[in-house]
Amino acid sequence: MKPIRIIVGLPLALLTAFAVIATPLSASAGNKFCPPGLANKGCIPPGQRKKWVRGEYIPHDVVYHRVYHDEYHLPAPREGHFYARIGGDIYLLAEATQRVIEAINLVDAATR
């Protein structure tokens, strides 16, 4: 009786091990086929990107670039705040919490 248990248990153990190993491999394989134009944009087309609104918090895994207010002719941010570019949008963020204080419309900013 014991040899039958080993024969039945071995394929089950192999299938479980394969499932555990294959899951991370399949999740990371999606980034390999990103078109060259979207590679530095996180593989998300511009029209499908998340738009952040006042009061929302920017998650820590979102990539943003700090920008200086002079680049876009914006007023200087208050202490504890900074401007960030996420995708093609400019946001005023709280430094401590990454909370959106203001979403900047670049057309409006150019006319200030």
Disulfide bonds with the S-S distance in Angstrom:
Cys34-Cys43 1.88
